[in-house]
């Protein structure tokens, strides 16, 4: 099958975002071409499905120091995809960094955080029945984000950090593509997302830190329109036959996602600018809940029937339609996104039994009718199978790949809330 992978990608259905040069490595495209039974349809039209892939091989020296080699398929920061819930990872990291930077006595990620309201569209959070204490905290919000991708939890971190510090802080760390102007699933007028709620941190009934209402002084709308599709359903269920403009939506390019995951898992391997101000306990906490399955979680309790192992594990295991359990020797440290027909997974995969590890980040777009907000996306038919097959093909390749030194992966062996047997 002949493919012209180095040509400029066509933006789907009249998109007006400026085109850039897509980066593709022949060895990765060949790996995909070896499996036409899995990828023939999508690889015949990669621009239609807006596929982008980053795959990083990891090799260790005799001292277990890792080295990295990254392969790309159609990676292009100028080809827009909606990052959806993948933006929750940078918010989690920035929330922890803010706690550490404040250096307030007794203030940590476990401290009770109460959210007040002081402006139009804002809501309060004064308790949380799903936590062990009955109250919300930064740690509990991050746990819900990483285990099941909770939207409200992201909004509370967004409000604690503030729109401007969140965006400017991430850009200062070198993640230039990031633009986060909105809360998730709130559908507020864009101007209202500039205002973030007052919050209070409580210890033994006393306020130990508080911040008031904050307004961002900057505008994080994309400077040019990002027009996709041919129609859009409005929030009051009216079909408007015009492309949807994603200029007010979040942006988080694939390469930045891949680099951020590496900065989190292998901080010593990236420039100091890309790293986050996290404690050793923060790293352990993040690794645990990135890889912990819903059925292994105590607070909240997640029924396995509603939250199968694949609920937020798209690569290798195909997303929530799949109900089989993930083998105990495989752990996936990841953050997914699903919205507007876009499916994204940013993952570090570890196989403790076979001493395999690799980084894999990808996005695909499935919206055959070109209408947004109509609830008709081909996730189950095309999207989830693609991510499952991609993960499996790369994993099988890694199983066969020769390594001079077997990796010591003990750093990523963790204790979970409940054992897999339970």
DODREN-669467 format. One record per residue (C-alpha): x, y, z; residue in three letters. Coordinates in steps of 0.5 Angstrom, whole numbers, padded with zeros to 4 digits, m for minus. Each point is the difference from the previous one (the first is absolute). Layout:
[[X, Y, Z], 'ala']
...
! end
This chain:
[[0000, 0000, 0000], 'unk']
[[0003, 0006, m0002], 'unk']
[[m0001, 0007, 0004], 'unk']
[[0003, 0007, m0001], 'unk']
[[0001, 0001, 0008], 'unk']
[[0005, 0006, m0001], 'unk']
[[m0005, 0004, m0004], 'unk']
[[m0004, 0006, 0004], 'unk']
[[m0006, m0003, 0003], 'unk']
[[m0007, 0003, m0002], 'unk']
[[m0004, 0003, 0005], 'unk']
[[m0007, m0004, 0001], 'unk']
[[m0006, 0003, m0003], 'unk']
[[0003, 0008, m0001], 'unk']
[[0004, 0001, 0006], 'unk']
[[0003, 0006, m0001], 'unk']
[[0006, m0001, 0005], 'unk']
[[0007, 0002, m0003], 'unk']
[[0003, m0007, m0003], 'unk']
[[0007, m0002, 0003], 'unk']
[[0005, m0005, m0002], 'unk']
[[m0002, m0007, 0003], 'unk']
[[0005, m0004, 0002], 'unk']
[[0000, m0008, m0001], 'unk']
[[0006, m0005, 0001], 'unk']
[[0000, m0006, m0006], 'unk']
[[0001, m0005, 0005], 'unk']
[[m0006, 0002, 0004], 'unk']
[[m0004, 0000, m0006], 'unk']
[[0002, m0007, m0002], 'unk']
[[m0002, m0003, 0006], 'unk']
[[m0007, 0002, m0001], 'unk']
[[0000, m0002, m0007], 'unk']
[[0002, m0007, 0002], 'unk']
[[m0007, m0001, 0003], 'unk']
[[m0005, 0002, m0005], 'unk']
[[m0005, m0004, 0003], 'unk']
[[0000, 0005, 0006], 'unk']
[[0002, 0007, m0004], 'unk']
[[m0002, m0001, m0007], 'unk']
[[m0006, 0005, 0000], 'unk']
[[0003, 0005, 0005], 'unk']
[[0007, 0000, m0004], 'unk']
[[m0003, 0001, m0006], 'unk']
[[m0003, 0007, 0002], 'unk']
[[0004, 0002, 0006], 'unk']
[[m0001, 0007, m0001], 'unk']
[[m0008, m0001, 0000], 'unk']
[[0001, m0003, 0007], 'unk']
[[0005, 0005, 0002], 'unk']
[[0005, m0006, 0003], 'unk']
[[0006, 0002, 0004], 'unk']
[[0005, m0005, 0003], 'unk']
[[0006, 0001, 0005], 'unk']
[[0003, m0006, 0002], 'unk']
[[0007, 0000, 0004], 'unk']
[[0004, m0006, 0001], 'unk']
[[0004, m0001, 0007], 'unk']
[[0006, m0003, 0001], 'unk']
[[0004, m0001, 0006], 'unk']
[[0008, 0000, 0001], 'unk']
[[0003, m0004, 0005], 'unk']
[[m0001, 0005, 0006], 'unk']
[[m0008, 0000, m0002], 'unk']
[[0001, 0007, m0003], 'unk']
[[m0005, 0001, m0006], 'unk']
[[0001, 0002, m0007], 'unk']
[[m0006, 0002, m0004], 'unk']
[[m0001, 0000, m0008], 'unk']
[[m0007, 0003, m0002], 'unk']
[[m0003, m0002, m0007], 'unk']
[[m0006, 0004, m0003], 'unk']
[[m0006, m0001, m0004], 'unk']
[[m0003, 0007, m0003], 'unk']
[[0002, 0004, 0006], 'unk']
[[m0002, 0007, m0001], 'unk']
[[m0001, 0005, 0005], 'unk']
[[m0004, 0004, m0005], 'unk']
[[m0006, m0005, m0001], 'unk']
[[m0005, 0001, 0005], 'unk']
[[m0003, m0006, 0004], 'unk']
[[m0004, 0001, 0006], 'unk']
[[0004, m0002, 0006], 'unk']
[[m0006, m0001, 0005], 'unk']
[[0002, m0003, 0006], 'unk']
[[0007, 0000, m0001], 'unk']
[[0001, 0007, 0003], 'unk']
[[m0002, m0003, 0006], 'unk']
[[0007, m0003, 0001], 'unk']
[[0004, 0007, 0000], 'unk']
[[m0005, 0003, 0004], 'unk']
[[0001, m0005, 0005], 'unk']
[[0008, 0001, 0000], 'unk']
[[m0001, 0008, 0001], 'unk']
[[m0005, m0001, 0006], 'unk']
[[0005, m0004, 0003], 'unk']
[[0006, 0005, m0002], 'unk']
[[m0004, 0005, 0003], 'unk']
[[m0001, m0003, 0007], 'unk']
[[0007, m0001, 0000], 'unk']
[[0002, 0007, m0002], 'unk']
[[m0005, 0003, 0005], 'unk']
[[0004, m0003, 0006], 'unk']
[[m0006, 0001, 0005], 'unk']
[[0001, m0004, 0006], 'unk']
[[m0005, m0006, 0001], 'unk']
[[m0002, 0001, m0008], 'unk']
[[0001, m0006, m0004], 'unk']
[[m0004, m0004, m0005], 'unk']
[[m0004, m0003, 0005], 'unk']
[[m0002, 0006, 0003], 'unk']
[[m0008, 0002, 0000], 'unk']
[[m0001, 0005, m0006], 'unk']
[[m0007, 0003, 0000], 'unk']
[[m0002, 0004, m0006], 'unk']
[[m0005, 0006, 0000], 'unk']
[[m0003, 0004, m0005], 'unk']
[[0000, 0007, m0001], 'unk']
[[m0002, 0001, m0007], 'unk']
[[m0005, m0002, m0006], 'unk']
[[0000, m0007, m0001], 'unk']
[[0005, m0002, 0005], 'unk']
[[m0002, m0006, 0005], 'unk']
[[0002, m0002, 0007], 'unk']
[[0003, m0006, 0003], 'unk']
[[0000, m0001, 0007], 'unk']
[[0000, m0007, 0001], 'unk']
[[0001, m0007, m0004], 'unk']
[[m0003, m0006, 0002], 'unk']
[[0004, m0004, m0004], 'unk']
[[0007, 0001, 0004], 'unk']
[[0002, m0003, 0006], 'unk']
[[m0001, 0006, 0004], 'unk']
[[m0006, 0003, m0003], 'unk']
[[0003, 0006, m0002], 'unk']
[[0004, 0002, m0007], 'unk']
[[0007, 0001, m0001], 'unk']
[[0005, 0000, m0005], 'unk']
[[0002, m0007, 0001], 'unk']
[[m0007, m0002, m0001], 'unk']
[[m0001, 0004, m0006], 'unk']
[[0006, m0003, m0004], 'unk']
[[m0002, m0007, 0002], 'unk']
[[m0006, 0001, m0003], 'unk']
[[0003, 0003, m0006], 'unk']
[[0005, m0006, m0001], 'unk']
[[m0004, m0006, 0002], 'unk']
[[m0007, 0002, m0004], 'unk']
[[0002, 0007, m0003], 'unk']
[[m0005, 0004, 0004], 'unk']
[[m0002, 0007, m0003], 'unk']
[[m0002, 0003, 0006], 'unk']
[[0006, m0001, 0003], 'unk']
[[0004, 0003, m0006], 'unk']
[[m0004, 0006, 0001], 'unk']
[[0001, 0001, 0008], 'unk']
[[0008, m0001, m0002], 'unk']
[[m0001, 0005, m0005], 'unk']
[[m0003, 0005, 0005], 'unk']
[[0005, m0001, 0005], 'unk']
[[0006, 0001, m0005], 'unk']
[[m0004, 0006, m0004], 'unk']
[[0000, 0001, m0007], 'unk']
[[0006, 0004, m0002], 'unk']
[[0005, m0003, 0005], 'unk']
[[m0002, m0007, m0003], 'unk']
[[0001, 0002, m0007], 'unk']
[[0006, 0005, 0001], 'unk']
[[0003, m0005, 0005], 'unk']
[[0000, m0006, m0005], 'unk']
[[0002, 0004, m0006], 'unk']
[[0006, 0002, 0005], 'unk']
[[0002, m0007, 0000], 'unk']
[[0001, m0001, m0007], 'unk']
[[m0007, m0002, m0002], 'unk']
[[m0002, 0005, m0005], 'unk']
[[m0006, m0003, m0003], 'unk']
[[m0004, 0000, 0006], 'unk']
[[m0006, 0004, 0000], 'unk']
[[m0005, m0001, 0006], 'unk']
[[m0006, 0005, 0000], 'unk']
[[m0006, m0004, 0002], 'unk']
[[m0002, m0004, 0006], 'unk']
[[m0003, m0007, m0003], 'unk']
[[m0007, m0002, m0001], 'unk']
[[m0003, 0007, 0003], 'unk']
[[m0001, 0004, m0007], 'unk']
[[0001, 0006, 0003], 'unk']
[[0000, 0007, m0004], 'unk']
[[0008, 0000, m0001], 'unk']
[[0001, 0007, 0004], 'unk']
[[m0003, m0004, 0006], 'unk']
[[0006, m0005, 0000], 'unk']
[[0005, 0006, 0001], 'unk']
[[m0003, 0000, 0007], 'unk']
[[0002, m0005, 0005], 'unk']
[[m0003, m0002, 0007], 'unk']
[[0002, 0002, 0007], 'unk']
[[0003, m0006, 0004], 'unk']
[[0002, m0001, 0007], 'unk']
[[0004, m0006, 0003], 'unk']
[[m0002, m0002, 0007], 'unk']
[[0004, m0004, 0005], 'unk']
[[m0004, m0002, 0007], 'unk']
[[m0005, 0005, m0002], 'unk']
[[0004, 0006, m0001], 'unk']
[[0002, 0004, m0007], 'unk']
[[0007, m0001, m0001], 'unk']
[[0000, 0003, m0007], 'unk']
[[m0005, 0003, m0004], 'unk']
[[0000, 0004, m0007], 'unk']
[[m0005, 0004, m0003], 'unk']
[[m0004, 0001, m0006], 'unk']
[[0005, 0001, m0006], 'unk']
[[m0001, 0002, m0007], 'unk']
[[0005, m0002, m0006], 'unk']
[[0003, 0007, m0003], 'unk']
[[0001, m0004, m0006], 'unk']
[[m0004, m0003, m0006], 'unk']
[[0002, m0007, m0002], 'unk']
[[m0005, m0001, m0006], 'unk']
[[0004, m0002, m0006], 'unk']
[[0002, 0006, m0004], 'unk']
[[m0003, m0004, m0007], 'unk']
[[m0006, m0004, m0001], 'unk']
[[0001, m0007, 0001], 'unk']
[[m0006, m0003, m0005], 'unk']
[[m0002, m0007, 0000], 'unk']
[[m0006, m0004, m0003], 'unk']
[[m0006, 0002, m0004], 'unk']
[[m0005, 0001, 0006], 'unk']
[[m0001, 0001, 0007], 'unk']
[[m0005, m0001, 0005], 'unk']
[[m0001, 0006, 0005], 'unk']
[[m0001, m0001, 0007], 'unk']
[[m0008, 0000, m0001], 'unk']
[[0000, m0005, m0005], 'unk']
[[0000, 0004, m0006], 'unk']
[[0004, m0002, m0006], 'unk']
[[0004, 0005, m0003], 'unk']
[[0003, m0002, m0007], 'unk']
[[0007, 0004, 0001], 'unk']
[[0007, m0003, 0002], 'unk']
[[0001, 0000, 0007], 'unk']
[[0005, 0005, 0003], 'unk']
[[0005, m0003, 0005], 'unk']
[[0003, 0007, 0001], 'unk']
[[m0003, 0000, 0007], 'unk']
[[0002, m0007, 0002], 'unk']
[[0006, m0003, 0003], 'unk']
[[0006, m0001, m0004], 'unk']
[[0006, m0005, 0002], 'unk']
[[0004, m0003, m0005], 'unk']
[[0002, m0007, 0000], 'unk']
[[0008, 0001, 0000], 'unk']
[[m0001, 0004, 0006], 'unk']
[[m0005, m0005, 0003], 'unk']
[[0006, m0005, m0001], 'unk']
[[0005, 0004, 0003], 'unk']
[[m0004, 0002, 0006], 'unk']
[[m0001, m0008, 0001], 'unk']
[[0007, m0001, 0000], 'unk']
[[0002, 0006, 0004], 'unk']
[[m0005, m0003, 0006], 'unk']
[[0003, m0007, m0001], 'unk']
[[0007, 0001, m0002], 'unk']
[[0001, 0007, 0003], 'unk']
[[0008, m0001, 0000], 'unk']
[[0000, m0001, m0008], 'unk']
[[m0003, 0007, m0002], 'unk']
[[0002, 0007, 0001], 'unk']
[[m0001, 0003, 0007], 'unk']
[[m0005, 0005, m0004], 'unk']
[[m0005, m0005, m0001], 'unk']
[[0000, m0003, 0007], 'unk']
[[m0005, 0001, 0005], 'unk']
[[0001, 0002, 0007], 'unk']
[[m0002, m0007, 0004], 'unk']
[[0002, m0003, 0006], 'unk']
[[0002, m0008, 0000], 'unk']
[[m0007, m0001, 0003], 'unk']
[[m0003, 0004, m0006], 'unk']
[[0003, m0005, m0005], 'unk']
[[m0002, m0006, 0004], 'unk']
[[m0007, 0002, 0001], 'unk']
[[m0001, 0002, m0008], 'unk']
[[0003, m0006, m0002], 'unk']
[[m0004, m0004, 0004], 'unk']
[[m0007, 0003, m0002], 'unk']
[[0002, 0000, m0007], 'unk']
[[0001, m0007, 0000], 'unk']
[[m0005, m0002, 0005], 'unk']
[[m0006, m0003, m0003], 'unk']
[[m0007, 0002, 0002], 'unk']
[[m0002, m0007, 0004], 'unk']
[[0007, 0001, 0004], 'unk']
[[m0003, 0007, 0002], 'unk']
[[m0003, 0000, 0007], 'unk']
[[m0002, 0008, 0000], 'unk']
[[m0004, 0000, m0004], 'unk']
[[m0003, m0007, m0001], 'unk']
[[0000, m0001, m0007], 'unk']
[[m0005, m0006, m0002], 'unk']
[[0004, m0004, m0005], 'unk']
[[m0006, m0001, m0005], 'unk']
[[m0001, 0007, m0001], 'unk']
[[0008, 0001, 0001], 'unk']
[[0004, m0005, m0004], 'unk']
[[0007, m0001, 0000], 'unk']
[[0000, 0004, m0007], 'unk']
[[m0004, 0006, 0002], 'unk']
[[0006, 0004, m0001], 'unk']
[[0005, m0004, m0003], 'unk']
[[m0001, 0000, m0007], 'unk']
[[0006, m0002, m0003], 'unk']
[[0001, m0008, 0000], 'unk']
[[m0007, m0001, 0003], 'unk']
[[m0005, 0004, m0004], 'unk']
[[m0003, 0005, 0005], 'unk']
[[m0007, m0001, 0004], 'unk']
[[m0003, m0005, m0005], 'unk']
[[0005, m0005, 0002], 'unk']
[[m0002, m0004, 0007], 'unk']
[[0006, m0005, 0000], 'unk']
[[0005, 0001, 0006], 'unk']
[[0007, 0003, m0002], 'unk']
[[0005, m0005, 0002], 'unk']
[[0003, 0001, 0007], 'unk']
[[0007, 0001, m0003], 'unk']
[[m0001, 0005, m0005], 'unk']
[[m0001, 0007, 0003], 'unk']
[[m0002, 0007, m0004], 'unk']
[[0002, 0007, 0003], 'unk']
[[m0004, 0004, m0005], 'unk']
[[m0005, 0006, m0001], 'unk']
[[m0006, m0001, m0005], 'unk']
[[m0004, 0005, m0004], 'unk']
[[m0007, m0001, m0003], 'unk']
[[m0004, 0006, m0003], 'unk']
[[m0003, 0002, m0007], 'unk']
[[0002, m0007, m0003], 'unk']
[[0007, 0001, 0002], 'unk']
[[0003, m0006, 0004], 'unk']
[[0007, 0002, 0003], 'unk']
[[0004, m0005, 0005], 'unk']
[[0007, 0002, 0002], 'unk']
[[0003, m0006, 0004], 'unk']
[[0006, m0003, 0003], 'unk']
[[m0001, m0008, m0001], 'unk']
[[0004, m0004, 0005], 'unk']
[[0000, m0008, 0000], 'unk']
[[0004, m0003, 0006], 'unk']
[[0000, m0007, m0002], 'unk']
[[0003, 0001, m0007], 'unk']
[[0004, 0006, 0002], 'unk']
[[m0003, 0005, m0005], 'unk']
[[m0001, 0007, 0000], 'unk']
[[m0002, 0006, m0005], 'unk']
[[m0003, 0006, m0001], 'unk']
[[m0006, 0001, m0005], 'unk']
[[m0004, 0006, m0001], 'unk']
[[m0006, 0001, m0006], 'unk']
[[m0006, 0003, m0002], 'unk']
[[m0005, m0002, m0005], 'unk']
[[m0007, 0004, m0002], 'unk']
[[m0006, m0004, m0002], 'unk']
[[m0006, 0004, m0002], 'unk']
[[m0003, m0003, m0007], 'unk']
[[m0005, 0005, m0001], 'unk']
[[0004, 0006, 0002], 'unk']
[[m0005, 0003, 0005], 'unk']
[[0002, 0002, 0007], 'unk']
[[m0004, m0001, 0006], 'unk']
[[m0005, m0005, m0003], 'unk']
[[0003, m0006, 0004], 'unk']
[[0001, m0004, m0006], 'unk']
[[0008, m0001, 0000], 'unk']
[[0003, m0007, m0002], 'unk']
[[0003, m0001, 0006], 'unk']
[[m0002, m0008, 0001], 'unk']
[[0001, m0001, m0007], 'unk']
[[0006, 0003, m0002], 'unk']
[[0003, 0004, 0006], 'unk']
[[0001, m0005, 0005], 'unk']
[[0002, m0006, m0004], 'unk']
[[0006, 0005, m0003], 'unk']
[[0003, 0002, 0006], 'unk']
[[m0001, m0008, 0003], 'unk']
[[0003, m0002, m0007], 'unk']
[[0006, 0005, 0000], 'unk']
[[0002, m0001, 0007], 'unk']
[[0000, m0008, m0001], 'unk']
[[0004, 0001, m0006], 'unk']
[[0005, 0004, 0004], 'unk']
[[0000, m0004, 0006], 'unk']
[[0001, m0007, m0005], 'unk']
[[0006, 0004, m0003], 'unk']
[[0003, 0002, 0007], 'unk']
[[m0001, m0008, 0002], 'unk']
[[0005, m0002, m0006], 'unk']
[[0005, 0006, 0001], 'unk']
[[0007, m0002, 0002], 'unk']
[[0002, 0004, 0006], 'unk']
[[0007, 0000, 0002], 'unk']
[[m0002, 0001, 0008], 'unk']
[[m0006, m0002, 0003], 'unk']
[[m0003, 0006, 0003], 'unk']
[[m0001, 0000, 0008], 'unk']
[[m0008, 0002, 0000], 'unk']
[[0000, 0000, 0008], 'unk']
[[m0001, 0008, 0000], 'unk']
[[m0007, m0002, m0003], 'unk']
[[m0002, m0005, 0004], 'unk']
[[m0006, 0003, 0005], 'unk']
[[m0004, m0002, 0005], 'unk']
[[m0008, 0002, m0002], 'unk']
[[m0006, 0001, 0005], 'unk']
[[m0002, m0007, m0001], 'unk']
[[0003, m0006, m0003], 'unk']
[[m0001, m0003, m0007], 'unk']
[[m0003, m0006, 0003], 'unk']
[[m0005, 0004, 0004], 'unk']
! end
